[in-house]
Amino acid sequence: MSPIKNMTIVEIERSGEFVRFTFKASAFVHHMVRNLVGTLVAIGRGRRESSWVEELIEGRDRTVAAPTFMPDGLYLAKVDYPAEIMLPEPPPFSSIHAGFAS
């Protein structure tokens, strides 16, 4: 498997004190999202300029990038698979969380 992934969407939205990062790619490698978030948080907090991202990508040296972001608050919301894989439909959301009151 190639370590080269194609990222098609990067969205950053602020809602009050929360920031939502949305990433869509052909696949992800281990800690890829946590590394991206760590870099974007460093830029957002003013520790680095936005041009730093290009320097990191061109330099191809993970040791000079921001620390891997902690997993707290990060979660996988959705996985899309190509239709040709023919996976079964997941159960309705309500049946997954049937034990919780809304």
BAKOLMAR-914330 format. One record per residue (C-alpha): residue in one letter; x, y, z. Coordinates in steps of 0.25 Angstrom, whole numbers. Layout:
("A"; (X; Y; Z))
...
end
This chain:
("M"; (0; 0; 0))
("S"; (5; 14; -4))
("P"; (7; 24; 7))
("I"; (3; 35; -3))
("K"; (-11; 39; 0))
("N"; (-20; 49; -8))
("M"; (-27; 59; 1))
("T"; (-39; 65; -5))
("I"; (-45; 73; 6))
("V"; (-40; 81; 18))
("E"; (-50; 89; 25))
("I"; (-48; 97; 38))
("E"; (-60; 103; 45))
("R"; (-61; 111; 59))
("S"; (-73; 110; 67))
("G"; (-72; 117; 80))
("E"; (-60; 111; 87))
("F"; (-60; 99; 78))
("V"; (-53; 97; 65))
("R"; (-57; 86; 56))
("F"; (-47; 80; 46))
("T"; (-52; 72; 34))
("F"; (-43; 64; 26))
("K"; (-46; 55; 14))
("A"; (-36; 47; 7))
("S"; (-34; 34; -2))
("A"; (-29; 28; 11))
("F"; (-21; 32; 24))
("V"; (-8; 27; 30))
("H"; (-6; 25; 45))
("H"; (-7; 38; 52))
("M"; (-9; 46; 39))
("V"; (-21; 54; 45))
("R"; (-15; 56; 58))
("N"; (-2; 62; 51))
("L"; (-10; 71; 42))
("V"; (-18; 76; 54))
("G"; (-5; 78; 62))
("T"; (0; 87; 51))
("L"; (-13; 95; 49))
("V"; (-14; 97; 64))
("A"; (0; 103; 64))
("I"; (-3; 112; 53))
("G"; (-17; 116; 59))
("R"; (-10; 119; 72))
("G"; (0; 128; 65))
("R"; (12; 120; 68))
("R"; (15; 118; 53))
("E"; (11; 125; 40))
("S"; (1; 118; 30))
("S"; (13; 117; 20))
("W"; (19; 107; 29))
("V"; (10; 96; 24))
("E"; (17; 97; 10))
("E"; (30; 97; 17))
("L"; (27; 84; 24))
("I"; (21; 77; 12))
("E"; (33; 81; 3))
("G"; (43; 78; 14))
("R"; (37; 64; 16))
("D"; (43; 64; 31))
("R"; (33; 60; 41))
("T"; (43; 63; 52))
("V"; (41; 79; 50))
("A"; (26; 78; 50))
("A"; (17; 81; 61))
("P"; (15; 70; 72))
("T"; (4; 60; 69))
("F"; (-9; 65; 74))
("M"; (-15; 58; 86))
("P"; (-27; 49; 82))
("D"; (-36; 55; 92))
("G"; (-48; 61; 85))
("L"; (-44; 55; 71))
("Y"; (-53; 45; 66))
("L"; (-57; 38; 53))
("A"; (-70; 42; 48))
("K"; (-72; 35; 35))
("V"; (-65; 25; 26))
("D"; (-69; 24; 11))
("Y"; (-66; 12; 3))
("P"; (-67; 11; -12))
("A"; (-81; 4; -16))
("E"; (-74; -7; -23))
("I"; (-69; -13; -10))
("M"; (-84; -16; -7))
("L"; (-84; -14; 8))
("P"; (-97; -16; 15))
("E"; (-105; -4; 20))
("P"; (-102; 0; 34))
("P"; (-114; -1; 44))
("P"; (-122; 12; 46))
("F"; (-115; 22; 56))
("S"; (-126; 21; 66))
("S"; (-124; 6; 67))
("I"; (-110; 7; 70))
("H"; (-112; 17; 82))
("A"; (-125; 10; 86))
("G"; (-121; 10; 101))
("F"; (-119; 25; 102))
("A"; (-130; 35; 105))
("S"; (-130; 47; 96))
end
